[in-house]
């Protein structure tokens, strides 16, 4: 059950009240305590109804939240805990809870480079300490693909902030083809991850359309506050809809790419489509298949196809078939060298 912040504040307030056994608590007392607590947290008057607190008490008594709070009523008007030592903050963590917390901590740690998770930093650390204190030598059940040695990851947060605040950047950037780095004025739109690499997507001052820059090729970042930030009509989902990867050849038209897949790899391609547009075009008697994807041709698509080796063949279009054949012939020549 999802809990909002106000509900949690009310539960904690009711819990704190009922822990004080030196005072008698009526429903009106609990309503006032919850209203005061919400005013303190929110800085404004919040109308807590009688019905709301009654439902809170009902939920706290139930096992829906895992509290099973022993709240009883005596003299037909006063609320208390039957167990003086009870508190919703002292509920023991179950084995199942611990496993979930362990894996959650592992996943949250993947985002440590982003300041948008900075408020979670202390929470993650406390969770991690709690988990390892309660459950040592626990092997992770979920393993995420990561490479701590990737270059450029330290730029993530700074670039995220620049996109959020709509700031024009002055980037020192050197592409793999360039002999030397150059200074680029760049309007950042999006951070995109593909194949365990991060890219900055946006537009330069030169009219080359939307491009992507690999973070590991950026050597310095500065800000250009004199240039007005402009964001042309850019829809990330629409922009990347017809491509595999991150390279969008904007002059390229979408092509129907027909691919033959052998019987051993057919189940993998069927259960994990190469692209969201994939359709099964034909199933052959030997178990092999032909699939069709509608994409713009790019380098990432070629690498994906080449990764299947002899298990995949480009049927159409002819120009892609020719490019893949040329690359495979060169690969054979490499292996034929003494």
C-alpha positions in Angstrom: 0.0 0.0 0.0 1.4 3.4 -1.0 1.6 6.0 1.7 1.6 9.7 1.3 3.6 12.0 3.6 0.6 13.4 5.5 -0.6 9.9 6.3 2.8 8.9 7.7 2.9 12.1 9.8 -0.5 11.2 11.3 0.5 7.6 12.0 3.6 8.7 13.8 1.7 11.4 15.7 -0.9 8.9 16.9 1.8 6.4 17.8 3.7 9.1 19.9 0.5 10.1 21.7 -0.5 6.5 22.6 3.0 5.8 23.9 2.4 8.5 26.5 0.4 6.4 29.0 0.3 9.2 31.6 -2.4 11.0 29.6 -5.8 9.9 28.5 -6.4 10.3 24.8 -9.8 10.9 23.3 -10.5 10.9 19.6 -10.7 14.7 19.6 -7.2 14.8 21.3 -5.7 12.7 18.6 -7.3 14.8 15.9 -5.9 18.0 17.4 -2.4 16.4 17.8 -2.5 15.3 14.1 -3.6 18.8 13.0 -0.8 20.4 15.1 1.8 18.1 13.7 0.8 18.7 10.1 0.8 22.4 10.7 4.4 22.1 12.1 5.5 20.1 9.0 3.6 21.9 6.3 3.5 25.5 7.7 -0.2 25.8 7.0 -3.4 24.7 8.6 -4.5 21.2 7.5 -8.1 20.1 8.2 -7.9 16.6 9.7 -11.4 15.1 9.9 -12.7 12.8 12.5 -13.3 10.2 9.8 -9.6 10.4 8.7 -8.2 9.7 12.2 -10.7 6.8 12.7 -9.5 5.3 9.4 -5.9 5.8 10.5 -6.5 3.9 13.7 -8.3 1.2 11.8 -5.3 0.8 9.4 -2.8 0.9 12.2 -4.7 -2.0 14.0 -4.7 -4.1 10.8 -1.9 -5.9 9.1 -2.2 -3.9 5.9 0.7 -1.7 7.0 2.4 -4.4 9.0 1.7 -2.5 12.2 -0.9 -4.7 13.9 -1.0 -2.0 16.6 -2.7 -3.1 19.8 -5.0 0.0 20.0 -7.9 -0.4 22.4 -10.7 1.8 23.7 -11.5 2.0 27.4 -14.3 3.8 29.2 -15.9 4.1 25.7 -13.9 7.2 24.9 -10.1 6.8 25.6 -7.5 5.3 23.3 -4.4 3.5 24.4 -1.9 0.7 23.6 -2.6 -2.5 25.3 1.2 -3.1 25.3 3.0 -0.2 27.0 6.2 -1.1 25.1 4.6 -1.1 21.7 5.5 1.4 19.0 5.2 1.3 15.2 8.8 2.4 15.0 10.0 -0.7 16.9 8.5 -3.3 14.6 11.1 -6.0 13.9 12.2 -6.4 10.2 11.3 -9.7 8.8 13.6 -11.9 6.7 11.6 -10.9 3.6 11.8 -7.2 4.4 15.5 -7.5 4.9 16.0 -9.2 1.5 14.0 -6.4 -0.2 15.9 -3.7 1.6 19.2 -5.3 0.7 18.4 -5.3 -3.0 16.8 -1.8 -2.9 20.0 -0.4 -1.4 22.0 -2.0 -4.1 19.8 -0.5 -6.8 19.7 3.0 -5.3 23.5 3.1 -5.1 23.6 3.0 -8.9 22.3 6.6 -8.9 24.8 8.1 -6.4 26.1 10.5 -9.1 22.8 12.4 -9.3 22.0 15.2 -6.9 18.3 14.6 -7.4 18.9 11.6 -5.1 20.9 13.6 -2.6 18.0 13.7 -0.2 18.1 9.9 -0.2 21.8 9.8 0.5 21.5 9.7 4.2 18.5 7.3 4.1 20.4 4.9 1.8 23.4 5.0 4.1 21.3 4.3 7.1 19.5 1.5 5.3 22.8 0.1 4.3 24.1 0.2 7.8 21.0 -1.4 9.1 20.9 -4.1 6.5 24.6 -5.1 7.0 24.2 -5.0 10.8 21.1 -7.2 10.7 22.1 -9.5 7.8 25.8 -10.0 7.1 27.3 -12.2 4.4 24.1 -11.9 2.3 24.9 -12.4 -1.4 23.0 -10.1 -3.8 20.2 -11.6 -5.7 20.0 -8.8 -8.2 23.1 -7.9 -10.2 23.0 -4.8 -12.4 25.4 -4.3 -15.3 27.8 -1.6 -14.3 31.3 -0.4 -14.9 32.8 1.9 -12.2 35.8 2.6 -14.5 33.7 4.4 -17.2 35.0 7.8 -17.9 32.7 10.8 -17.8 30.3 9.6 -15.1 31.4 12.5 -12.9 29.8 14.9 -15.4 26.3 13.4 -14.9 25.1 15.6 -12.0 26.5 18.8 -13.5 24.9 18.2 -16.8 21.6 17.2 -15.2 21.5 20.5 -13.4 22.3 22.4 -16.6 19.4 20.7 -18.4 17.1 21.3 -15.5 18.0 25.0 -15.2 18.2 25.5 -19.0 21.8 26.7 -19.1 23.9 26.9 -22.3 27.2 25.0 -22.0 30.7 25.6 -23.3 32.1 22.1 -23.7 35.6 21.0 -24.4 34.9 18.0 -26.5 37.0 15.6 -28.7 35.2 13.1 -30.8 36.9 9.8 -31.7 37.6 11.1 -35.2 38.9 14.5 -34.2 42.7 15.1 -34.0 42.3 17.7 -31.2 39.5 18.8 -28.8 37.3 21.8 -29.7 35.1 24.2 -27.8 31.4 23.6 -28.5 28.5 25.9 -27.5 25.8 23.4 -26.6 22.1 23.6 -25.6 21.5 20.4 -23.5 18.2 18.6 -23.7 18.6 15.1 -22.4 20.9 12.6 -20.7 20.6 9.1 -22.4 22.2 5.8 -21.5 22.8 3.1 -24.0 24.8 -0.1 -23.6 26.3 1.1 -20.3 27.5 4.4 -21.8 26.1 7.9 -21.2 25.4 10.6 -23.8 24.4 14.2 -23.7 21.7 15.0 -26.3 21.1 18.6 -27.5 21.9 21.2 -30.1 25.0 23.2 -30.9 24.8 26.8 -32.2 25.6 25.5 -35.7 22.5 24.3 -37.4 23.3 20.6 -37.4 20.1 19.5 -35.7 20.0 17.4 -32.5 23.2 15.5 -31.8 24.6 13.3 -29.0 27.9 13.7 -27.3 29.6 10.9 -25.4 30.3 11.9 -21.8 33.6 10.2 -21.8 34.8 12.5 -24.6 34.1 15.7 -22.6 37.2 17.1 -20.9 35.8 20.3 -19.4 32.5 22.1 -18.8 31.8 25.8 -18.6 28.7 27.9 -18.7 27.6 30.5 -21.3 25.1 32.8 -19.6 25.2 35.3 -22.4 23.6 32.9 -25.0 19.9 32.5 -24.7 19.0 28.8 -24.1 16.7 27.5 -26.9 14.9 24.3 -27.0 13.4 23.5 -30.3 10.5 21.1 -30.6 12.2 18.1 -29.1 10.3 15.0 -28.1 12.8 12.3 -26.9 10.4 9.4 -27.3 9.5 10.5 -30.9 13.2 11.3 -31.7 14.5 7.8 -30.7 11.4 5.9 -31.8 12.9 4.6 -35.1 16.4 3.8 -34.0 18.5 1.2 -32.2 20.8 3.0 -29.8 21.5 6.7 -29.7 22.7 7.7 -33.2 19.9 9.3 -35.2 20.8 10.0 -38.8 18.3 12.7 -39.4 18.5 12.6 -43.2 17.9 8.9 -43.1 14.5 7.5 -43.9 13.0 4.6 -41.9 13.7 1.3 -43.6 12.1 -2.1 -43.3 15.0 -4.3 -42.3 14.4 -8.0 -42.9 16.6 -10.4 -40.9 16.9 -14.1 -41.0 17.7 -15.8 -37.7 18.8 -19.4 -37.2 16.7 -21.8 -35.2 19.0 -21.7 -32.1 18.8 -17.9 -31.8 15.1 -17.5 -32.9 13.7 -17.9 -29.4 16.0 -15.2 -28.0 15.0 -12.7 -30.8 11.3 -13.5 -30.3 11.4 -13.1 -26.5 13.7 -10.1 -26.6 12.9 -8.1 -29.8 15.7 -6.2 -31.5 13.4 -3.1 -31.6 9.8 -2.3 -30.5 8.7 -2.4 -34.1 9.7 -6.0 -34.6 7.2 -8.4 -36.2 7.6 -12.1 -37.0 7.4 -12.3 -40.8 8.0 -15.9 -41.4 8.8 -19.2 -39.6 10.6 -21.8 -41.7 10.4 -25.6 -41.5 13.9 -25.9 -40.0 12.9 -23.6 -37.0 14.6 -20.5 -38.3 12.6 -17.3 -38.6 12.5 -14.0 -40.5 11.7 -10.8 -38.6 11.2 -7.3 -39.8 12.0 -4.1 -37.9 11.3 -0.5 -39.0 14.3 1.6 -38.2 16.8 4.2 -39.5 20.1 2.6 -40.3 22.9 3.4 -38.0 26.1 2.1 -36.5 24.5 0.6 -33.4 22.1 -1.5 -35.6 25.1 -2.8 -37.6 26.9 -3.8 -34.4 23.8 -5.5 -33.0 23.5 -7.6 -36.2 27.3 -8.4 -36.3 27.0 -9.5 -32.7 24.9 -12.5 -33.8 27.7 -13.6 -36.2 26.5 -16.4 -38.6 23.2 -16.8 -36.7 21.7 -13.7 -38.4 21.6 -12.6 -42.0 20.4 -9.3 -43.5 17.9 -10.1 -46.3 16.9 -6.4 -47.0 17.7 -3.6 -47.6 20.5 -4.4 -50.1 22.7 -1.5 -48.9 22.7 -2.8 -45.3 23.3 -6.3 -46.5 26.3 -5.1 -48.5 27.7 -3.2 -45.5 27.4 -6.2 -43.2 28.9 -8.5 -45.8 31.9 -6.1 -46.3 32.5 -6.0 -42.6 32.4 -9.8 -42.3 34.7 -10.2 -45.2 37.2 -7.9 -43.5 36.8 -9.8 -40.3 37.6 -13.1 -42.1 40.7 -11.5 -43.6 41.8 -10.5 -40.1 41.5 -14.1 -38.9 43.3 -15.4 -42.0 46.4 -13.5 -41.2 49.3 -15.7 -40.1 
